[in-house]
């Protein structure tokens, strides 16, 4: 097992020497990351994995999907057979075809995805892209190594009491870095129908959200689709904010209605979690529940403050299961969370809240 303070070992697999060099500059800038192999196609990646001693094998593989000789989708299951098993982060183009390929890779066992900001290597130098790559590499390496999550120096976060809920009208959920897999785990944990609509904001580019909705829909737990402006929100359905549009909720004569907005980004994001949670807390008069999963930054914190002030319930992902404990950590450290749990266990808490119970389990304070 890798020591918690050891650099994350990474393999770069891309057929473009220019892209490999640009990605190497991004990774080499962080002393917590060490590149152990650079290869040009899937066949070379599999061979390099077999050639390296077990203690030197990559914990994370950054795998391009479109390559000659052996593409990423062909190499993926071969890489996942290796022991120790690496976390594979696939890289795809910012296109609908690229988004579909990325979601197919997640279903095939990839840990995460990175949308390339552009073919030109200048796009790879985008600060937001660099931050996302570094966070995902370090987060997945830590989780794959079985190392405990780094603990904050401060005292453990104070959690608000978990109280029974009555008359719940909606659930709002936000996530970012590491979110697709955490969101899938949450949805799979919904073993009973939801009596209210579930609205989700995942920080993701336009084009990718439609593919993510399809990915979640295939899990078979509840119908999932991108939200449409003006549509009535129905119980037992998941509505995903489209890329580059804020999703907010209004109270209509017949119930809750989805609205899509082109207002400025919040927390450098559009869609952002805060506008959704603010609108839900107002439209539902606090009869709502907020869930914050893994992600960088603090988007969702202001929205959760509004939810708590209106009398709603806030749940958050625990640190150990989060790729990045930024968004849920901000909510926890502010004392707003009634529970800190992995995604599937959070789903159990949501179902309990829908049934009007305060289900108490590990990581829940009542």
Long-range contacts (C-beta under 8 A, 24 or more apart in sequence): 1-145, 1-146, 1-147, 2-59, 2-141, 2-145, 2-147, 3-147, 4-142, 4-145, 4-147, 4-148, 4-150, 7-31, 7-32, 7-33, 7-34, 8-32, 8-33, 8-34, 8-59, 8-60, 8-137, 8-138, 8-141, 8-142, 9-34, 9-36, 9-56, 9-57, 9-58, 9-59, 9-60, 9-141, 10-34, 10-35, 10-36, 10-58, 10-59, 10-60, 10-61, 10-62, 10-137, 10-141, 11-35, 11-36, 11-37, 11-38, 11-39, 11-45, 11-48, 11-49, 11-58, 11-60, 11-61, 11-62, 11-86, 12-37, 12-38, 12-39, 12-62, 13-39, 13-40, 13-41, 13-42, 13-44, 13-45, 13-61, 13-62, 13-63, 13-64, 13-67, 13-72, 13-75, 14-40, 14-62, 14-64, 14-67, 14-91, 15-40, 15-41, 15-64, 15-66, 15-67, 15-68, 16-64, 18-121, 19-64, 19-121, 19-124, 21-121, 22-121, 22-124, 22-125, 23-62, 23-124, 23-133, 25-125, 26-124, 26-125, 26-130, 26-133, 26-134, 27-133, 27-134, 27-137, 29-130, 30-134, 30-138, 32-138, 33-134, 33-137, 33-138, 33-141, 40-67, 40-69, 41-67, 41-68, 41-69, 41-70, 41-71, 41-75, 42-67, 42-69, 42-70, 42-71, 42-72, 42-74, 42-75, 42-76, 42-78, 43-69, 43-70, 43-75, 44-69, 45-75, 45-79, 46-70, 46-75, 46-78, 46-79, 49-79, 49-82, 49-86, 50-82, 54-83, 54-84, 57-82, 57-84, 57-86, 58-86, 59-84, 59-86, 59-87, 59-140, 59-141, 59-144, 59-145, 60-86, 60-87, 60-88, 60-89, 60-137, 60-140, 60-141, 60-144, 61-86, 61-87, 61-88, 61-89, 62-89, 62-91, 62-114, 62-133, 62-137, 63-88, 63-89, 63-90, 63-91, 63-110, 64-90, 64-91, 65-90, 65-91, 65-92, 65-98, 65-101, 65-102, 65-105, 66-93, 66-101, 72-105, 73-101, 73-104, 73-105, 73-108, 76-105, 76-108, 76-109, 76-110, 77-108, 77-109, 80-109, 84-144, 85-144, 86-144, 87-111, 87-112, 87-140, 87-141, 87-143, 87-144, 89-113, 89-114, 89-136, 89-137, 89-140, 90-114, 91-115, 91-116, 92-116, 93-119, 94-118, 94-205, 94-207, 95-207, 96-207, 96-210, 96-211, 98-207, 99-207, 99-208, 99-210, 99-211, 99-212, 100-211, 102-208, 102-211, 103-180, 103-211, 103-212, 103-214, 103-215, 106-180, 106-181, 106-184, 106-215, 107-215, 107-218, 111-140, 111-144, 111-181, 112-136, 112-140, 112-178, 112-180, 112-181, 112-323, 113-180, 115-205, 115-208, 128-268, 131-296, 132-177, 132-296, 135-177, 135-296, 135-323, 135-324, 136-177, 136-178, 136-323, 136-324, 139-177, 139-178, 139-294, 139-322, 139-323, 139-324, 140-178, 140-323, 143-321, 143-323, 148-320, 149-319, 149-320, 149-322, 149-325, 151-319, 152-329, 152-333, 154-333, 157-329, 157-332, 157-333, 157-335, 157-337, 157-340, 158-335, 159-332, 159-335, 159-337, 159-338, 159-339, 159-340, 159-364, 159-365, 160-308, 160-314, 160-335, 160-336, 160-337, 160-338, 160-365, 161-338, 161-365, 161-366, 162-313, 162-338, 162-339, 162-349, 162-358, 162-359, 162-360, 162-364, 162-365, 162-366, 163-313, 163-338, 163-358, 163-366, 164-353, 164-356, 164-357, 164-358, 165-287, 165-289, 165-313, 165-353, 165-354, 165-356, 165-358, 166-287, 166-356, 167-287, 168-195, 168-196, 168-287, 168-288, 168-289, 168-353, 168-354, 169-196, 169-256, 169-284, 169-287, 169-288, 170-196, 170-197, 170-198, 170-199, 170-233, 170-249, 170-256, 170-280, 170-283, 170-284, 170-287, 170-288, 170-289, 171-196, 171-197, 171-198, 171-199, 171-288, 171-289, 171-290, 171-291, 171-350, 172-199, 172-200, 172-201, 172-273, 172-276, 172-277, 172-280, 172-288, 172-289, 172-290, 172-291, 172-303, 172-307, 173-198, 173-199, 173-200, 173-201, 173-290, 173-291, 173-292, 173-293, 174-200, 174-201, 174-202, 174-273, 174-276, 174-277, 174-290, 174-291, 174-292, 174-293, 174-295, 174-299, 174-300, 174-303, 174-327, 175-200, 175-201, 175-202, 175-203, 175-292, 175-293, 175-294, 175-295, 175-327, 176-202, 176-203, 176-269, 176-294, 176-295, 176-296, 176-297, 176-299, 176-324, 176-326, 176-327, 177-203, 177-294, 177-295, 177-296, 177-323, 177-324, 177-326, 178-293, 178-294, 178-295, 178-322, 178-323, 178-324, 179-203, 179-204, 179-293, 179-294, 179-295, 180-212, 180-215, 182-293, 182-294, 182-317, 182-321, 182-322, 182-323, 182-343, 183-212, 183-216, 183-293, 183-343, 184-215, 184-216, 184-219, 185-342, 185-343, 185-344, 185-347, 186-291, 186-293, 186-343, 186-344, 186-346, 186-347, 187-216, 187-219, 187-221, 187-222, 187-224, 187-238, 187-347, 188-219, 188-221, 188-344, 188-347, 189-343, 189-344, 189-345, 189-346, 189-347, 189-348, 190-221, 190-222, 190-347, 190-350, 190-351, 191-221, 191-347, 191-351, 192-351, 193-222, 193-235, 193-236, 194-222, 194-235, 194-236, 194-350, 194-351, 194-354, 195-235, 195-236, 195-354, 196-235, 196-236, 196-354, 197-233, 197-234, 197-235, 197-236, 197-237, 197-238, 197-239, 197-256, 198-222, 198-237, 198-238, 198-239, 199-227, 199-233, 199-238, 199-239, 199-241, 199-247, 199-249, 199-258, 199-276, 199-280, 200-238, 200-239, 200-240, 200-241, 201-240, 201-241, 201-247, 201-271, 201-272, 201-273, 201-276, 202-240, 202-241, 202-271, 203-269, 203-271, 203-272, 203-295, 203-299, 204-243, 205-243, 205-244, 206-242, 206-243, 206-244, 206-245, 207-243, 208-243, 209-240, 209-241, 209-242, 209-243, 210-242, 212-240, 213-238, 213-240, 216-240, 227-258, 227-260, 228-258, 228-260, 229-258, 229-259, 229-260, 230-257, 230-258, 230-259, 231-257, 231-258, 232-256, 232-257, 233-257, 233-258, 241-271, 241-276, 242-271, 243-271, 244-270, 244-271, 245-270, 245-271, 246-270, 246-271, 246-272, 246-275, 246-276, 247-271, 247-275, 247-276, 248-275, 248-276, 248-278, 248-279, 249-276, 249-279, 249-280, 249-283, 249-284, 250-279, 250-283, 251-283, 251-284, 256-283, 256-284, 266-299, 267-297, 267-298, 267-299, 268-297, 269-297, 269-299, 272-299, 273-299, 273-300, 273-303, 273-327, 274-299, 274-300, 274-301, 274-302, 274-303, 275-303, 276-303, 277-302, 277-303, 277-304, 277-306, 277-307, 278-302, 278-303, 278-306, 280-307, 281-306, 281-307, 281-309, 281-310, 281-312, 282-306, 282-310, 284-310, 284-312, 285-310, 285-311, 286-310, 286-311, 286-312, 287-311, 287-312, 288-312, 288-313, 289-313, 289-314, 289-315, 289-350, 289-353, 290-314, 290-315, 291-315, 291-316, 291-346, 291-350, 292-316, 292-317, 292-327, 292-328, 292-331, 292-337, 293-317, 293-322, 293-327, 293-328, 293-343, 293-346, 294-321, 294-322, 294-323, 294-324, 294-325, 294-327, 294-328, 295-324, 295-326, 295-327, 295-328, 296-324, 296-326, 296-327, 297-326, 297-327, 297-330, 298-326, 298-327, 298-330, 299-327, 300-327, 300-330, 300-331, 301-327, 301-330, 301-331, 301-334, 301-336, 304-331, 304-334, 304-336, 305-334, 305-336, 307-336, 308-336, 313-338, 313-353, 314-338, 315-339, 315-341, 315-346, 315-349, 315-350, 316-340, 316-346, 317-341, 317-342, 317-343, 317-346, 318-342, 318-363, 338-364, 338-365, 339-363, 339-364, 339-365, 340-364
